[in-house]
Structures are given as structure tokens and as C-alpha cells.
Amino acid sequence: MLSNLEVENKYDVVKIGNDLEIGGKELVVMAGPCAVEGRKQLLETAEEVKKNGGQILRGGAFKPRTSPHSFQGLGEEGLKLLAEAREKTGLKIVTEVMDSEDLELVDAYADILQIGSRNMQNYGLLKKLGQVDTPVMLKRGYAATIKEWLLAAEYIITHGNPRVILCERGIRTFETATRNTLDLNAIALIKEVTNLPIIIDPSHGTGKRSLVSPLAKAGITAGADGIIVEIHPHPEEALCDGQQSLLPQDFGDLVGGLKRVAQAIDRKLVG
């Protein structure tokens, strides 16, 4: 018994606005830069996401970094740029909230509130997320068991917000050849024991640009309801995670490949 979220063959659908659903037959594609670095970078990337069939633009305005000397994000200015990108492209926005004090601010801009790996067990923040109506994408902690992950989701749900989307982004293991170990077991198991939609993040799960596409396809085959990947017009200049960011043309190839995979498993990509 993993948690009291267990149900039999019933998957909830989380609605994003009036025209997008996560968890149904159609798969969703979330893509964008790890961090919002500036207007030109973000708008150029947003246009590529839109052109290649993405529905949701990802981008960090507040960035949790291991080193205090690393780029921490543009804060509210980054949120304003995300809102401008949404206005110009029609893409929905997913961005991370790191602190309870910033929740109201980020919630005013985001279509989906992302909770990163480091905050999966920030119970004070999770409780506050239960008090908003905005969908929440809860990333798995890098050392969390599936049970701990589901119990973290329950904090949000039991405090009033059932619109939770899980995200498998890789866990820390003894393996050092990749940034993390992407847990494909978790995808299939989540679909078996819960009614929550789940997204796979092969960018953080592997940390290698060349591995993003094959692991994205594997995740969809295992039952994921969509992907979230990092793309950047100039990865070599990225202030964050350039080594795992796809080039725009690579992203287009990935979406084309996912369409074929979706067809094989009787699903389809939105758009």
C-alpha cells in the first residue's frame, strides 16, 4: 500500500486553462530554457516551442542552485518576460516557486506551479499550494522513494488542491555516467497505483543532450502523459544546464519521433 491515492484503472485529468488537459489520451509537450536569461533568449525559444508543437513554455525565474555563486534567475522580471511570451505565442507557462513568500507573486503569472526536487518535502510550502487553484507539477525529490513522493502530493491534495501533476526527473544513485538515473519503473507504477497524471523530464534525468530523445520516447511508452525538456537557441552560452539543453532543430526532431511513438501506443500529441 503506497498511499491512499491508490485507485483501480482511473486516471484524473488536470485542466490547464480552458483548452488544455494533462492526463487524457493526448500527450503534452513542455519545453523551454532552464532559466529565463533575457527577453531575446526567451522569446526566440518560445517561438521555437510553438512552431514545433509544444503547448507549454517552461522557464525558471527563480532558480535553486547548488552554488550560491551561480545564476539565481531574474525574479519578477523573469516572470514578466514569461507573461510576454505567453501573450505573443499563446503557450501556457510552467515555472518554479521556491518559497512560500513568493507563492502569491509566482501564482499571479503561472499556469502551472512547479515544485522542484529540492522542495518536494517542503511541507509548509506544500500546504500553501493546497490553498491555491492553480495546477501544481510536483517533481520527485532526487533521493525520494515513490511512497515519499506520493505522500508529498497528498499534502497538496488534502489541503484543498487536487490539481496535482507528478514529474519524474531522475533520482540519485551510485551511477555517475549520467547526471541522475531516470526511473522508468516509476512511470509505469504511478499509472498503476494512482489517479495522478505524470510527466517525464529526460533533461534532468540524464543531463546529456544526446540521451534526452531516447529517454523521452521510453517514458511515453512506459505511460507518461507528456514530457518536459530544456531547449536553448545557444546552449553553449546558457547560464544554466546548457549541456542538457536541446537545440531547436533537435527539439523538432524529438516531437516528430514522439508522434510516431504515440501512434504506436494509441495516444497522440496535442496540436
C-alpha positions in Angstrom: 0.0 0.0 0.0 1.9 3.1 -1.2 -0.7 5.7 -0.2 -4.4 6.4 0.0 -4.2 7.7 -3.5 -4.5 4.2 -4.9 -7.3 3.6 -7.3 -8.1 1.0 -9.9 -7.8 2.0 -13.6 -8.9 5.6 -13.1 -6.7 8.5 -14.2 -7.6 12.0 -13.3 -7.3 14.7 -15.9 -5.8 18.1 -14.8 -7.2 21.0 -16.9 -4.8 23.9 -17.7 -6.9 26.9 -18.6 -9.9 26.2 -20.8 -8.3 24.4 -23.7 -5.6 22.0 -22.4 -5.7 18.8 -20.4 -3.0 16.7 -18.9 -3.7 13.0 -18.2 -6.1 12.1 -21.0 -5.3 10.4 -24.3 -3.4 13.3 -25.7 0.2 13.9 -24.7 1.5 17.3 -23.8 4.9 18.8 -24.5 6.5 21.3 -22.2 9.7 22.9 -23.3 11.9 25.9 -22.8 15.1 27.1 -21.2 16.3 26.1 -17.8 16.4 29.8 -16.8 14.9 32.9 -18.2 18.1 34.8 -19.1 16.7 37.7 -21.1 13.9 38.9 -23.5 15.6 37.9 -26.8 16.5 34.4 -25.5 13.1 33.6 -24.1 11.0 34.9 -27.0 13.2 33.2 -29.5 12.9 29.9 -27.6 9.1 30.4 -27.1 8.6 30.8 -30.9 10.5 27.5 -31.5 8.4 25.7 -28.9 5.3 26.9 -30.5 6.4 26.2 -34.1 7.4 22.6 -33.2 4.2 21.6 -31.5 4.8 22.4 -27.8 1.9 23.7 -25.7 3.6 24.8 -22.5 6.7 27.0 -22.1 9.0 26.2 -19.2 11.4 28.7 -17.8 12.9 29.4 -14.4 12.5 33.0 -13.0 13.7 31.8 -9.6 16.5 29.2 -9.7 17.6 27.0 -6.9 21.3 26.4 -7.4 23.8 24.2 -5.6 26.4 27.0 -5.6 25.5 30.5 -4.2 27.7 31.9 -6.9 25.6 30.5 -9.8 23.0 32.5 -11.7 19.8 32.6 -9.5 17.3 33.9 -12.0 15.8 37.2 -12.8 13.0 37.0 -10.3 9.9 39.1 -11.1 11.4 40.4 -14.2 11.7 36.8 -15.5 8.0 36.3 -14.7 7.1 39.4 -16.7 9.0 38.0 -19.7 7.2 34.7 -19.4 3.9 36.5 -19.4 5.0 38.4 -22.5 6.0 35.2 -24.2 2.6 33.7 -23.4 0.9 36.8 -24.9 2.9 36.5 -28.1 2.6 32.8 -28.6 -0.5 31.5 -26.7 1.7 29.0 -24.9 0.8 28.2 -21.2 3.5 28.8 -18.6 5.1 26.5 -16.1 7.6 28.0 -13.7 9.1 27.1 -10.3 8.1 28.5 -7.0 10.8 28.1 -4.4 9.5 29.8 -1.3 6.1 30.4 0.4 6.9 34.1 0.4 7.0 34.1 -3.4 3.9 31.9 -3.9 1.4 34.8 -4.4 3.7 36.5 -6.9 4.5 33.4 -9.0 0.9 32.3 -8.9 -0.2 35.6 -10.5 1.9 34.7 -13.6 2.0 30.9 -13.9 -0.5 28.5 -15.5 1.3 25.6 -13.7 3.3 26.0 -10.5 6.4 23.8 -10.5 7.8 22.4 -7.2 11.4 21.3 -7.8 13.2 18.3 -6.4 14.7 20.2 -3.5 11.3 21.4 -2.3 9.4 18.1 -2.6 9.3 17.8 1.2 9.0 21.4 2.0 5.7 20.7 3.8 5.0 24.3 4.7 5.1 25.2 1.0 3.1 22.1 0.0 0.3 23.1 2.5 0.1 26.6 1.0 -0.1 25.1 -2.5 -3.2 23.3 -1.3 -4.8 26.7 -0.8 -4.5 27.9 -4.4 -6.5 26.8 -7.5 -3.5 26.7 -9.9 -2.3 23.2 -11.0 0.9 22.1 -9.4 3.6 20.0 -11.0 5.5 18.2 -8.2 8.9 16.9 -9.2 10.3 13.9 -7.4 13.0 14.5 -4.8 16.4 13.3 -6.1 16.6 10.9 -3.1 12.9 10.2 -2.5 11.1 6.9 -2.6 7.9 6.7 -4.6 5.9 6.5 -1.4 7.5 9.7 -0.1 6.7 11.4 -3.4 3.1 10.4 -3.3 2.7 11.4 0.4 4.2 14.9 -0.6 1.4 15.1 -3.3 -1.1 14.2 -0.6 -0.1 17.3 1.4 -1.2 19.5 -1.5 -4.4 17.4 -2.2 -5.6 17.1 1.4 -5.1 20.9 1.9 -7.6 21.6 -0.9 -5.9 21.5 -4.3 -6.5 18.2 -6.2 -4.9 19.5 -9.4 -1.5 17.8 -9.0 0.7 16.6 -11.8 3.7 14.4 -10.9 7.1 14.7 -12.6 9.8 12.0 -12.7 13.1 13.8 -13.1 15.6 11.2 -12.2 17.0 10.1 -8.8 20.5 10.0 -7.3 22.1 6.5 -7.4 25.6 5.2 -7.4 25.8 5.7 -11.2 28.0 8.6 -12.3 27.9 8.2 -16.1 24.7 10.4 -16.2 23.6 13.3 -14.1 20.8 11.2 -12.5 19.1 7.9 -13.0 15.8 8.3 -14.8 13.4 5.9 -13.1 11.1 4.4 -15.8 9.8 1.9 -13.3 8.2 4.9 -11.5 6.2 5.9 -14.6 4.5 2.6 -15.0 4.0 2.1 -11.3 2.5 5.6 -10.8 -0.1 4.8 -13.6 -0.9 1.5 -11.9 -1.4 2.8 -8.3 -2.6 6.4 -8.6 -5.0 8.6 -10.5 -2.5 11.3 -11.0 -1.1 12.3 -14.4 2.7 12.1 -14.7 5.3 14.0 -16.8 8.8 12.8 -17.6 11.9 15.0 -17.5 14.7 13.4 -19.5 16.8 16.6 -19.5 17.4 16.5 -15.7 17.0 12.7 -15.7 20.1 12.2 -17.9 22.0 15.5 -18.0 23.1 14.7 -21.6 21.6 16.3 -24.7 22.1 13.1 -26.7 20.1 11.0 -24.3 17.1 13.3 -24.0 15.2 12.0 -27.1 15.6 8.2 -26.5 14.6 8.5 -22.8 11.6 10.8 -23.7 10.3 8.1 -26.0 10.9 5.4 -23.4 9.0 7.4 -20.8 6.0 7.9 -23.1 6.0 4.2 -23.9 6.0 3.5 -20.2 2.9 5.5 -19.7 3.9 9.2 -19.1 1.3 11.8 -20.1 3.9 14.1 -21.5 7.4 15.4 -21.4 9.2 18.5 -20.1 12.5 19.2 -21.8 15.0 22.0 -21.9 15.9 23.8 -25.2 18.0 26.8 -25.8 18.9 28.7 -29.0 22.6 28.7 -28.0 23.2 26.0 -25.4 26.9 26.8 -25.2 26.1 30.2 -23.9 23.4 29.1 -21.4 23.7 30.3 -17.8 22.2 27.0 -16.6 22.2 23.4 -17.8 23.5 24.1 -21.3 24.9 20.5 -21.6 21.4 19.0 -21.4 19.5 21.6 -23.5 18.4 20.7 -26.9 19.0 22.8 -30.0 15.7 24.0 -31.6 16.2 21.6 -34.6 16.8 18.7 -32.1 13.5 19.6 -30.4 11.7 19.5 -33.7 13.1 16.0 -34.4 12.1 14.9 -30.9 8.5 16.0 -31.3 8.3 14.2 -34.7 9.6 11.0 -33.1 7.2 11.3 -30.2 4.3 11.5 -32.6 5.2 8.1 -34.1 5.6 6.6 -30.6 2.2 8.0 -29.5 0.6 6.5 -32.5 2.1 3.1 -31.7 0.6 3.1 -28.2 -2.8 4.5 -29.2 -2.2 8.0 -28.0 -1.5 11.3 -29.8 0.3 14.6 -29.2 -1.8 17.7 -28.6 -1.8 20.1 -31.6 
